[in-house]
Amino acid sequence: MTEYRDADYQRLRPYPTELTDRVSGSFENMNFISTRVGSRGSRHLARSFNLNTDEELSEPRPLGRENPVHYGSRGSRHLARSINANTNIEDDVNERLLNDRDSSVHYDSIYDSEEYGSQRNGIAFMRKRLKAHFMNPYEKFKKRGRKPWKLFIQMLKIFLVTAQVVIFGQELFSVVTYMENSLNTFKHLFILDYSDDGVFIFTKEHYYKQVQHTVFQYYTIRQTPVGIYIPTIQSDNLSRPLQLCKYEYQEGFIDPGNHTYIFNRNTNWLCQKLLPPIHSDANLTSFRIRNNITQDFDRSIKISITAAGIRSLHLKDDPECYEFNITITFDNSNHDGKIPVDLIAQASKCKNTGFQDDDIAVRNVYVAVDAAVILVCIGSLALCIRSLGKHFKLVKATRRFFRQELHDHLSYWDCLDLINLWFILIVISDTCTILGSIFKILIDSKKQQMTTVLSMYNTCSIFLGTGVLFTWIGVLRYLGYMKKYNILLVTLRASGPSVLRFCVCAALLYFGFMFCGWIVLGPYHPKFRNLSTVSECLFSLINGDDMYMTYSEMQKRNIYIWVFSKIYLYVFISLFIYVVLSLFIGIISDTYERIKDWGHPPCTKIQRFVHGPNCQRCAEEYRDDENDGNRCGSTVEQIDD
């Protein structure tokens, strides 16, 4: 009997190199997963063993496939039925735990089945597919022969986009400088006693003098200024007259008896012409009566002039012609006895300039560069969208595989590990660059007569600036494959979820202080007059800027508000500088230290599956977590004691 037990023990001993992914350790320490078999099947299994034990005890045979142990045919069939009927009871039964090359025919028939082999092949295939997904361009080229086309296109695109931005920037600076200087010139020409601190009207006489001064300056615009300005010519070859306009409701009246007012919601502009000055207009009363200027001070003066921008001869820029639509506004909406005077000017290109463009070849070169940028960006956009499509298909297949084969669920956050967010950044960059290039082609071909000049340039600069920013940031993706250069990217990615959750909590505190400061300190402090200014002031205080001026500019007319402002500022500065900002830095520092100790970012669920059971970095993380847990547990026990 002892001899049979030893032989049976050796026969059931698994082959040491054929353990599955879920089993580790020696055979003696192995935990077997029990399989429940039906009662009828168990009885037949017992009978089949009883029928063959006498034969084995009487005539021991050598072990191996040459002399297998044969069970009863009926018992074998019932055993097969019972096992097939209970395959869904335990999840782990679907995967082979033991595989002995010298075991009996019965065990080999169970574990070498077609269903089990297909499952093993499916796991290996999915692991191989995910490993190929996580390869960098060099590994894909070395192992699979795939050329890194996206890398080549990104390197070409970064040079073309940078050159395009440099060319556009030089033209943009010259146009914006010209517009700002022209606006400053118009303010000094048309506003009486202009000052950079603002011009305000407090008396009726000052208001009439301001209108008179504007009329005189407009009708002498050809002789007075240093620049080249002329009144805009209409279709009838006459100068466009100066207009004094009022924005009002179409109908409205006040009933003093009932203290009510009735008005029509429809509004319109009522404009009257301001006549050219004559000798008698030197008298202010005569000027007011002649132009029928009433005591309605909420008015606007509309001016339209044409300016020719002459460049220096040593520059290669052609002369430009601009039409300026100038509006001088007297804002009496508050009716508080103080009327601020403001001037705004919008410029557009002249339709028929009469200037000859001598640099057509240069313009064509600029347009060719813009067209090359668009073509390269379209190629890059197509490749990135194609890759993102494959990533989403892989996400769908991986989630289905984990659900059906491993009985595990992948969250959306886990699936982000399969989507390369750099491609999304490149898609945004390419889209912005294409739109900016289209606007730049319109500017270079001088097709922007239908809109203002600065709006066209500003729109183009926003798209091109965003595109070149994301293009340069996208190059960091390839530096991230080098361990000595990817510490910034790895730290930001690992600490991203924690930082976002922390920022949500900090934002609640920040917005609470912002609205409180605006409603309480706004009427008494210049830095708290509107929400945008309040936010800028508080953000500066977090960084330690301009603290003393924020304290000193608070008015002392109301002692309660003054005391509240001191408490408010002390609490905000102490809370955000010493607590919130320190915790924010601590989150990133802790992530950096963990990555520095491990030498890699934490493994995700998908990465642990790809690396398999022999993953050393996953084991190191597990040991570190266990040690942290043990230290925390010992600390809790000491506190309880």
C-alpha positions as CSV (number, residue, x, y, z in Angstrom):
1,M,0.0,0.0,0.0
2,T,2.9,2.4,0.8
3,E,4.4,1.6,-2.6
4,Y,1.2,2.6,-4.4
5,R,0.8,5.8,-2.5
6,D,4.4,6.9,-3.4
7,A,3.8,5.9,-7.0
8,D,0.5,7.8,-7.2
9,Y,2.2,10.8,-5.6
10,Q,4.9,10.8,-8.2
11,R,2.4,10.3,-11.0
12,L,0.3,13.3,-9.9
13,R,3.3,15.5,-9.4
14,P,3.2,18.4,-12.0
15,Y,5.9,19.1,-14.5
16,P,7.9,21.9,-12.8
17,T,8.2,24.3,-15.8
18,E,4.5,24.1,-16.9
19,L,2.9,26.2,-14.2
20,T,0.3,28.7,-15.3
21,D,0.3,32.4,-14.6
22,R,-1.7,32.0,-11.5
23,V,0.4,29.4,-9.7
24,S,3.8,29.9,-8.1
25,G,5.9,28.1,-5.5
26,S,6.7,24.4,-5.0
27,F,4.3,21.6,-5.4
28,E,4.3,20.9,-1.6
29,N,3.2,24.5,-0.8
30,M,0.7,24.7,-3.7
31,N,-2.9,25.6,-3.0
32,F,-5.2,23.5,-5.2
33,I,-8.5,24.8,-6.3
34,S,-11.2,22.4,-5.6
35,T,-13.6,21.3,-8.3
36,R,-17.1,20.4,-7.3
37,V,-18.4,17.3,-9.0
38,G,-21.9,16.0,-9.0
39,S,-22.8,13.3,-6.5
40,R,-23.6,10.7,-9.2
41,G,-20.3,11.5,-11.0
42,S,-18.4,11.2,-7.7
43,R,-19.9,7.7,-7.1
44,H,-18.9,6.5,-10.5
45,L,-15.4,8.1,-10.0
46,A,-15.0,6.1,-6.8
47,R,-16.1,2.9,-8.6
48,S,-13.6,3.5,-11.4
49,F,-10.8,3.9,-8.9
50,N,-11.9,0.7,-7.0
51,L,-12.0,-1.3,-10.2
52,N,-8.4,-0.5,-10.9
53,T,-6.8,-0.4,-7.5
54,D,-6.5,-4.2,-7.2
55,E,-4.8,-4.4,-10.5
56,E,-2.3,-1.7,-9.7
57,L,-1.6,-3.2,-6.2
58,S,-1.0,-6.7,-7.5
59,E,1.1,-5.8,-10.5
60,P,2.8,-2.4,-10.1
61,R,3.8,-0.9,-13.5
62,P,6.3,1.7,-14.4
63,L,5.0,5.2,-14.6
64,G,4.7,7.2,-17.8
65,R,2.6,7.3,-20.9
66,E,3.8,3.8,-22.0
67,N,1.7,2.2,-19.2
68,P,-1.2,4.5,-18.3
69,V,-3.8,3.7,-15.7
70,H,-7.2,2.9,-17.3
71,Y,-10.3,3.7,-15.4
72,G,-13.7,2.2,-16.1
73,S,-15.4,3.4,-19.3
74,R,-18.7,4.2,-17.6
75,G,-17.0,6.0,-14.7
76,S,-14.9,8.0,-17.2
77,R,-18.0,9.1,-19.1
78,H,-19.8,10.2,-15.9
79,L,-16.6,12.0,-14.7
80,A,-16.5,13.9,-18.0
81,R,-20.2,14.9,-17.8
82,S,-19.9,16.0,-14.2
83,I,-16.9,18.2,-14.9
84,N,-18.5,19.7,-18.0
85,A,-21.6,20.5,-16.1
86,N,-19.7,22.4,-13.4
87,T,-17.2,24.4,-15.4
88,N,-18.9,27.7,-14.6
89,I,-19.0,27.1,-10.8
90,E,-15.4,28.2,-10.2
91,D,-13.8,30.9,-12.5
92,D,-10.3,29.5,-12.0
93,V,-11.3,26.1,-13.4
94,N,-11.2,27.6,-16.9
95,E,-7.5,27.9,-16.7
96,R,-5.1,25.0,-16.4
97,L,-3.3,24.8,-13.1
98,L,-1.3,21.6,-13.5
99,N,0.3,20.1,-16.6
100,D,2.3,16.9,-16.1
101,R,3.8,15.5,-19.2
102,D,4.0,12.0,-17.5
103,S,0.5,12.1,-16.0
104,S,-2.3,9.7,-16.9
105,V,-4.3,9.8,-20.1
106,H,-7.4,11.1,-18.3
107,Y,-5.7,14.3,-17.0
108,D,-4.0,15.0,-20.3
109,S,-7.4,14.7,-22.1
110,I,-8.9,17.3,-19.7
111,Y,-6.1,20.0,-19.9
112,D,-5.1,19.5,-23.5
113,S,-8.6,20.2,-24.7
114,E,-9.2,22.6,-27.6
115,E,-11.1,25.1,-25.4
116,Y,-8.3,25.4,-22.9
117,G,-5.7,25.7,-25.7
118,S,-7.6,28.5,-27.4
119,Q,-7.9,30.4,-24.1
120,R,-4.1,30.1,-23.5
121,N,-3.5,31.3,-27.1
122,G,-5.9,34.2,-26.6
123,I,-4.1,35.4,-23.5
124,A,-0.7,35.2,-25.2
125,F,-2.1,37.0,-28.3
126,M,-3.6,39.8,-26.3
127,R,-0.4,40.2,-24.2
128,K,1.6,40.3,-27.4
129,R,-0.7,42.8,-28.9
130,L,-0.5,45.1,-25.9
131,K,3.3,44.8,-25.8
132,A,3.4,46.0,-29.4
133,H,1.1,48.9,-28.5
134,F,3.5,50.1,-25.7
135,M,6.6,49.9,-27.9
136,N,8.4,53.2,-28.7
137,P,9.2,54.1,-32.4
138,Y,12.7,52.7,-32.2
139,E,11.5,49.3,-30.8
140,K,8.8,49.1,-33.5
141,F,11.4,49.8,-36.2
142,K,13.9,47.3,-34.8
143,K,11.4,44.5,-34.2
144,R,8.7,45.0,-36.8
145,G,10.4,47.2,-39.4
146,R,7.9,50.0,-39.1
147,K,9.4,53.4,-40.1
148,P,8.6,56.3,-37.7
149,W,6.7,58.4,-40.2
150,K,5.1,60.5,-37.5
151,L,8.5,61.4,-36.0
152,F,9.8,62.5,-39.4
153,I,6.7,64.6,-40.0
154,Q,6.9,66.2,-36.6
155,M,10.5,67.2,-37.1
156,L,9.7,68.7,-40.5
157,K,6.6,70.4,-39.1
158,I,8.4,72.1,-36.2
159,F,10.8,73.8,-38.6
160,L,8.1,74.9,-41.0
161,V,5.8,76.2,-38.4
162,T,8.5,78.0,-36.5
163,A,9.6,79.7,-39.7
164,Q,6.0,80.6,-40.5
165,V,5.5,82.2,-37.1
166,V,8.7,84.2,-37.3
167,I,7.7,85.6,-40.7
168,F,4.2,86.4,-39.5
169,G,5.5,87.9,-36.3
170,Q,7.6,90.6,-38.0
171,E,4.6,91.7,-40.0
172,L,2.2,91.6,-37.0
173,F,4.5,93.8,-34.9
174,S,4.7,96.4,-37.6
175,V,1.0,96.5,-38.1
176,V,0.1,96.6,-34.4
177,T,2.6,99.3,-33.7
178,Y,1.2,101.4,-36.6
179,M,-2.3,101.0,-35.3
180,E,-1.4,101.9,-31.7
181,N,0.5,105.0,-32.8
182,S,-2.4,106.0,-35.1
183,L,-4.9,105.6,-32.2
184,N,-2.7,107.8,-29.9
185,T,-2.4,110.4,-32.7
186,F,-6.2,110.5,-33.1
187,K,-6.7,111.0,-29.4
188,H,-4.4,114.0,-29.3
189,L,-6.0,115.4,-32.5
190,F,-9.7,115.1,-31.8
191,I,-9.9,115.2,-27.9
192,L,-9.4,118.6,-26.3
193,D,-6.6,118.6,-23.7
194,Y,-6.1,114.9,-23.9
195,S,-4.3,113.1,-21.1
196,D,-3.3,109.5,-20.6
197,D,-5.1,109.4,-17.3
198,G,-8.4,110.1,-19.1
199,V,-10.5,113.1,-20.1
200,F,-13.7,114.0,-18.2
201,I,-16.4,116.7,-18.8
202,F,-18.0,118.4,-15.9
203,T,-19.5,121.6,-17.4
204,K,-21.7,122.4,-20.4
205,E,-19.2,124.8,-21.8
206,H,-16.5,122.1,-21.7
207,Y,-18.9,119.8,-23.7
208,Y,-19.5,122.4,-26.4
209,K,-15.9,123.3,-26.7
210,Q,-15.0,119.6,-27.1
211,V,-17.5,119.3,-30.0
212,Q,-16.2,122.5,-31.6
213,H,-12.6,121.3,-31.3
214,T,-13.4,118.0,-33.0
215,V,-15.2,119.8,-35.9
216,F,-12.3,122.2,-36.5
217,Q,-9.7,119.4,-36.4
218,Y,-11.6,117.2,-38.8
219,Y,-12.1,119.8,-41.5
220,T,-8.5,120.8,-41.3
221,I,-7.1,117.2,-41.2
222,R,-5.2,117.7,-44.4
223,Q,-3.1,120.6,-43.0
224,T,-2.9,120.2,-39.3
225,P,-1.4,116.7,-38.5
226,V,2.1,115.5,-39.3
227,G,0.8,112.3,-40.8
228,I,-1.0,111.8,-44.1
229,Y,-4.7,111.8,-43.4
230,I,-7.7,112.8,-45.6
231,P,-11.5,112.6,-45.0
232,T,-12.9,109.5,-46.6
233,I,-14.3,110.1,-50.0
234,Q,-17.9,108.9,-50.7
235,S,-19.2,107.4,-54.0
236,D,-20.2,110.9,-55.1
237,N,-16.6,112.1,-54.8
238,L,-17.4,114.2,-51.8
239,S,-15.9,114.0,-48.3
240,R,-18.0,112.1,-45.8
241,P,-19.4,114.6,-43.3
242,L,-18.9,114.6,-39.6
243,Q,-21.9,113.2,-37.6
244,L,-23.2,113.8,-34.1
245,C,-25.2,110.7,-33.2
246,K,-27.5,109.7,-30.3
247,Y,-28.5,106.1,-29.4
248,E,-32.1,106.2,-28.0
249,Y,-35.4,104.4,-27.9
250,Q,-37.8,105.0,-30.7
251,E,-40.6,106.3,-28.3
252,G,-40.9,107.0,-24.7
253,F,-42.4,109.4,-22.1
254,I,-42.8,109.8,-18.4
255,D,-46.0,110.3,-16.5
256,P,-45.2,112.5,-13.5
257,G,-48.6,111.9,-11.9
258,N,-48.4,108.1,-11.7
259,H,-44.6,108.1,-11.4
260,T,-44.4,105.7,-14.4
261,Y,-42.7,105.7,-17.8
262,I,-43.6,104.1,-21.0
263,F,-41.1,103.4,-23.8
264,N,-40.6,101.3,-27.0
265,R,-37.9,98.7,-26.7
266,N,-36.8,99.2,-30.2
267,T,-33.7,101.5,-30.5
268,N,-32.0,103.3,-33.3
269,W,-29.2,105.8,-34.0
270,L,-30.2,109.4,-34.7
271,C,-27.4,111.3,-36.4
272,Q,-27.1,114.9,-37.5
273,K,-24.4,116.4,-39.7
274,L,-21.9,118.9,-38.2
275,L,-21.4,121.6,-40.7
276,P,-17.9,122.8,-41.8
277,P,-16.8,125.7,-39.6
278,I,-17.1,129.3,-40.8
279,H,-15.7,132.5,-39.4
280,S,-18.7,133.1,-37.1
281,D,-18.2,129.7,-35.4
282,A,-15.4,131.1,-33.4
283,N,-18.2,132.2,-31.1
284,L,-19.3,129.2,-29.0
285,T,-23.0,130.2,-28.9
286,S,-23.1,130.8,-32.7
287,F,-21.5,127.4,-33.3
288,R,-24.0,125.6,-31.1
289,I,-27.1,127.3,-32.6
290,R,-25.8,126.8,-36.2
291,N,-25.3,123.1,-35.7
292,N,-28.4,122.7,-33.5
293,I,-26.6,121.1,-30.6
294,T,-29.0,120.4,-27.8
295,Q,-28.3,119.8,-24.1
296,D,-28.3,116.1,-24.5
297,F,-24.9,115.1,-23.5
298,D,-25.1,111.3,-24.1
299,R,-23.8,111.6,-27.6
300,S,-21.2,110.1,-30.0
301,I,-19.2,111.8,-32.8
302,K,-18.5,109.5,-35.8
303,I,-15.4,110.3,-37.9
304,S,-14.2,108.5,-41.0
305,I,-10.7,109.3,-42.4
306,T,-8.3,107.6,-44.7
307,A,-4.6,107.1,-43.8
308,A,-1.6,106.1,-46.0
309,G,1.0,104.1,-44.1
310,I,4.3,105.0,-45.8
311,R,7.3,102.8,-44.9
312,S,10.9,103.7,-44.9
313,L,12.7,103.2,-48.2
314,H,15.2,100.7,-46.8
315,L,12.4,98.4,-45.8
316,K,10.8,96.1,-48.4
317,D,7.3,96.6,-47.2
318,D,4.8,98.2,-49.6
319,P,2.8,101.3,-48.6
320,E,-0.6,100.4,-47.1
321,C,-3.9,102.3,-47.2
322,Y,-6.2,102.1,-44.2
323,E,-9.7,103.5,-43.6
324,F,-10.2,104.5,-39.9
325,N,-13.7,104.6,-38.5
326,I,-13.3,106.7,-35.4
327,T,-16.0,107.1,-32.7
328,I,-15.7,109.7,-29.8
329,T,-18.1,108.7,-27.1
330,F,-19.5,110.9,-24.3
331,D,-20.8,108.4,-21.7
332,N,-23.4,110.0,-19.5
333,S,-25.2,106.8,-18.7
334,N,-24.6,107.2,-14.9
335,H,-25.9,110.8,-14.8
336,D,-23.6,111.6,-12.0
337,G,-22.2,114.9,-13.4
338,K,-19.0,113.2,-14.7
339,I,-18.9,112.4,-18.4
340,P,-15.8,110.4,-19.5
341,V,-14.6,110.9,-23.1
342,D,-13.3,107.9,-25.0
343,L,-12.1,107.4,-28.5
344,I,-11.9,104.1,-30.4
345,A,-10.8,103.5,-34.0
346,Q,-11.3,100.5,-36.2
347,A,-9.1,100.1,-39.3
348,S,-9.8,98.2,-42.5
349,K,-7.9,98.0,-45.8
350,C,-8.8,100.3,-48.6
351,K,-10.6,98.7,-51.5
352,N,-8.9,100.7,-54.3
353,T,-5.5,101.8,-53.1
354,G,-3.9,102.7,-56.4
355,F,-0.6,101.3,-55.0
356,Q,1.4,98.9,-57.1
357,D,2.7,95.8,-55.4
358,D,6.4,95.4,-56.4
359,D,7.0,92.4,-54.2
360,I,4.7,89.9,-55.7
361,A,7.5,87.3,-55.7
362,V,8.0,87.7,-52.0
363,R,4.3,87.4,-51.4
364,N,4.2,84.2,-53.4
365,V,7.0,82.7,-51.3
366,Y,5.1,83.5,-48.2
367,V,2.0,81.8,-49.6
368,A,4.1,78.8,-50.7
369,V,5.4,78.4,-47.2
370,D,1.9,78.6,-45.8
371,A,0.7,76.0,-48.3
372,A,3.6,73.6,-47.4
373,V,2.7,74.0,-43.7
374,I,-0.9,73.1,-44.5
375,L,0.1,70.0,-46.4
376,V,2.4,68.8,-43.7
377,C,-0.2,69.4,-41.0
378,I,-2.8,67.5,-43.0
379,G,-0.5,64.5,-43.3
380,S,0.3,64.6,-39.6
381,L,-3.4,65.0,-38.7
382,A,-4.3,62.0,-40.9
383,L,-1.7,59.8,-39.3
384,C,-2.7,60.8,-35.7
385,I,-6.4,60.3,-36.4
386,R,-5.6,56.9,-37.9
387,S,-3.6,56.0,-34.8
388,L,-6.3,57.2,-32.4
389,G,-8.9,55.1,-34.3
390,K,-6.7,52.0,-33.7
391,H,-6.3,52.9,-30.1
392,F,-10.1,53.1,-29.5
393,K,-10.5,49.7,-31.2
394,L,-7.8,48.3,-28.9
395,V,-9.6,49.8,-25.9
396,K,-12.8,48.1,-27.0
397,A,-11.1,44.7,-27.6
398,T,-9.1,44.9,-24.3
399,R,-12.2,45.7,-22.2
400,R,-14.0,42.8,-23.8
401,F,-11.1,40.5,-23.2
402,F,-10.7,41.4,-19.5
403,R,-14.5,41.0,-19.0
404,Q,-14.9,37.6,-20.8
405,E,-11.5,35.9,-20.3
406,L,-10.2,37.3,-17.0
407,H,-13.6,38.2,-15.4
408,D,-12.2,41.7,-14.6
409,H,-13.5,45.2,-15.3
410,L,-11.5,48.0,-16.8
411,S,-12.5,51.5,-15.8
412,Y,-12.4,54.4,-18.2
413,W,-9.4,55.7,-16.2
414,D,-7.6,52.3,-16.9
415,C,-8.4,52.6,-20.6
416,L,-6.7,56.0,-20.8
417,D,-3.5,54.0,-20.5
418,L,-4.2,52.6,-24.0
419,I,-4.9,56.0,-25.6
420,N,-1.9,58.1,-26.5
421,L,-2.9,61.6,-25.3
422,W,0.0,63.1,-27.3
423,F,-1.9,62.3,-30.5
424,I,-4.8,64.4,-29.2
425,L,-2.4,67.2,-28.5
426,I,-1.0,66.9,-32.0
427,V,-4.5,66.9,-33.6
428,I,-5.3,70.2,-31.8
429,S,-1.9,71.6,-32.9
430,D,-2.5,70.6,-36.5
431,T,-6.0,72.0,-36.6
432,C,-5.0,75.4,-35.1
433,T,-2.0,75.6,-37.5
434,I,-4.1,74.8,-40.5
435,L,-6.7,77.5,-39.6
436,G,-4.0,80.0,-38.8
437,S,-2.3,79.3,-42.1
438,I,-5.6,79.9,-44.0
439,F,-6.0,83.3,-42.3
440,K,-2.4,84.1,-43.1
441,I,-2.9,83.3,-46.8
442,L,-5.9,85.7,-46.8
443,I,-3.7,88.4,-45.2
444,D,-0.8,87.9,-47.6
445,S,-3.2,87.9,-50.6
446,K,-4.8,91.1,-49.2
447,K,-8.3,89.7,-49.1
448,Q,-9.4,91.1,-45.7
449,Q,-11.2,94.3,-46.9
450,M,-14.5,93.0,-45.4
451,T,-13.2,93.0,-41.8
452,T,-11.0,95.1,-39.6
453,V,-7.3,94.7,-39.9
454,L,-6.5,94.0,-36.3
455,S,-9.2,91.4,-35.9
456,M,-7.8,89.4,-38.8
457,Y,-4.3,89.6,-37.5
458,N,-5.4,88.8,-33.9
459,T,-7.3,85.7,-35.0
460,C,-4.4,84.5,-37.1
461,S,-2.0,85.1,-34.2
462,I,-4.1,83.1,-31.8
463,F,-4.3,80.1,-34.1
464,L,-0.7,80.1,-35.1
465,G,0.5,80.8,-31.5
466,T,-1.5,77.9,-30.1
467,G,-0.3,75.6,-32.9
468,V,3.4,76.4,-32.5
469,L,3.0,76.0,-28.7
470,F,1.5,72.5,-29.0
471,T,4.0,71.6,-31.7
472,W,7.0,72.2,-29.5
473,I,5.3,70.5,-26.5
474,G,4.6,67.5,-28.7
475,V,8.4,67.0,-29.2
476,L,8.6,66.2,-25.5
477,R,6.8,62.9,-26.3
478,Y,10.0,61.6,-28.0
479,L,12.2,62.8,-25.2
480,G,10.0,60.9,-22.8
481,Y,11.4,57.6,-24.2
482,M,14.8,58.5,-22.7
483,K,15.0,57.8,-19.0
484,K,17.2,60.7,-18.2
485,Y,14.9,63.2,-19.9
486,N,11.4,62.0,-19.0
487,I,11.3,62.7,-15.3
488,L,9.2,65.8,-15.9
489,L,6.6,64.1,-18.0
490,V,6.5,61.0,-15.9
491,T,6.0,63.0,-12.7
492,L,3.3,65.2,-14.2
493,R,1.4,62.1,-15.5
494,A,1.7,60.2,-12.3
495,S,0.7,63.1,-10.1
496,G,-2.0,64.4,-12.5
497,P,-5.1,62.7,-10.9
498,S,-4.1,63.8,-7.4
499,V,-3.3,67.3,-8.5
500,L,-6.6,67.6,-10.3
501,R,-8.6,66.5,-7.2
502,F,-6.6,68.9,-5.0
503,C,-7.2,71.8,-7.4
504,V,-10.9,71.2,-7.3
505,C,-10.9,71.5,-3.5
506,A,-8.6,74.6,-3.6
507,A,-10.8,76.2,-6.3
508,L,-13.8,76.2,-4.0
509,L,-11.8,78.1,-1.4
510,Y,-10.4,80.5,-4.0
511,F,-13.8,81.3,-5.5
512,G,-15.2,81.8,-2.1
513,F,-12.6,84.4,-1.2
514,M,-12.9,86.0,-4.7
515,F,-16.6,86.7,-4.5
516,C,-16.4,87.8,-0.8
517,G,-13.6,90.3,-1.6
518,W,-15.5,91.6,-4.6
519,I,-18.7,92.3,-2.8
520,V,-17.2,93.7,0.4
521,L,-14.0,95.5,-0.7
522,G,-15.0,96.3,-4.3
523,P,-16.5,99.8,-3.6
524,Y,-13.5,100.9,-1.5
525,H,-10.5,99.2,-3.2
526,P,-9.3,99.7,-6.8
527,K,-8.1,96.2,-7.1
528,F,-11.4,94.7,-6.2
529,R,-13.7,96.6,-8.6
530,N,-14.5,93.7,-10.9
531,L,-14.1,89.9,-10.7
532,S,-11.3,89.7,-13.2
533,T,-9.2,92.2,-11.2
534,V,-10.0,90.5,-8.0
535,S,-8.8,87.1,-9.3
536,E,-5.6,88.7,-10.6
537,C,-5.0,90.4,-7.3
538,L,-5.5,87.2,-5.2
539,F,-3.4,85.2,-7.6
540,S,-0.6,87.8,-7.2
541,L,-0.9,87.6,-3.4
542,I,-0.5,83.8,-3.5
543,N,2.8,84.3,-5.3
544,G,3.9,87.0,-2.8
545,D,3.6,90.0,-5.3
546,D,2.4,93.5,-4.4
547,M,1.3,92.7,-0.9
548,Y,2.0,96.1,0.7
549,M,0.2,98.1,-2.0
550,T,-2.8,95.8,-1.6
551,Y,-2.9,96.7,2.1
552,S,-2.2,100.4,1.7
553,E,-4.7,101.1,-1.1
554,M,-7.7,100.3,1.1
555,Q,-9.7,103.4,1.9
556,K,-10.3,104.2,5.6
557,R,-13.6,106.0,5.3
558,N,-15.5,103.1,6.8
559,I,-13.7,101.6,9.8
560,Y,-15.7,98.3,9.7
561,I,-14.8,97.6,6.1
562,W,-11.2,98.6,6.8
563,V,-10.9,96.1,9.7
564,F,-12.6,93.4,7.6
565,S,-10.1,94.0,4.8
566,K,-7.2,93.4,7.2
567,I,-8.7,90.1,8.5
568,Y,-9.6,89.0,5.0
569,L,-6.2,89.6,3.6
570,Y,-4.3,88.0,6.5
571,V,-6.5,84.9,6.5
572,F,-6.3,84.5,2.7
573,I,-2.5,84.9,2.5
574,S,-1.8,82.6,5.5
575,L,-4.2,79.9,4.2
576,F,-3.1,79.8,0.6
577,I,0.7,80.4,1.0
578,Y,1.4,78.3,4.1
579,V,-1.2,75.5,3.7
580,V,-2.6,75.2,0.2
581,L,0.5,76.0,-1.8
582,S,2.7,73.8,0.5
583,L,0.3,70.8,0.1
584,F,0.3,71.3,-3.7
585,I,4.0,71.2,-3.9
586,G,4.1,68.3,-1.5
587,I,1.9,66.2,-3.8
588,I,4.2,66.6,-6.7
589,S,7.3,66.1,-4.5
590,D,5.9,62.9,-3.1
591,T,5.2,61.5,-6.6
592,Y,8.7,62.5,-7.7
593,E,10.3,60.7,-4.7
594,R,8.3,57.6,-5.4
595,I,9.3,57.5,-9.0
596,K,12.9,58.2,-8.1
597,D,12.9,55.3,-5.6
598,W,11.2,52.9,-8.0
599,G,12.9,54.1,-11.1
600,H,9.6,54.1,-13.0
601,P,6.0,55.3,-12.6
602,P,3.5,53.1,-10.8
603,C,2.2,50.1,-12.9
604,T,-1.3,50.2,-14.1
605,K,-3.6,47.2,-14.3
606,I,-3.0,46.8,-18.0
607,Q,0.8,47.1,-17.5
608,R,0.7,44.4,-14.8
609,F,-1.1,42.1,-17.3
610,V,1.4,42.8,-20.0
611,H,4.4,42.2,-17.8
612,G,2.9,38.9,-16.5
613,P,3.5,37.2,-13.1
614,N,7.3,37.6,-13.4
615,C,7.1,41.5,-13.4
616,Q,9.9,42.7,-11.0
617,R,8.7,46.3,-10.9
618,C,5.2,45.2,-9.9
619,A,6.6,43.0,-7.2
620,E,8.7,45.9,-5.9
621,E,5.7,48.2,-5.7
622,Y,3.8,45.5,-3.9
623,R,6.5,45.1,-1.3
624,D,6.7,48.8,-0.8
625,D,3.0,49.0,-0.3
626,E,3.1,46.1,2.1
627,N,5.9,47.8,4.0
628,D,3.9,51.0,4.2
629,G,0.9,49.1,5.3
630,N,2.9,47.3,8.0
631,R,4.4,50.6,9.2
632,C,0.9,52.2,9.3
633,G,-0.5,49.2,11.1
634,S,2.2,49.2,13.7
635,T,1.7,52.9,14.2
636,V,-2.0,52.4,14.8
637,E,-1.3,49.6,17.3
638,Q,1.1,51.8,19.2
639,I,-1.5,54.6,19.3
640,D,-4.2,52.2,20.5
641,D,-1.9,50.9,23.2
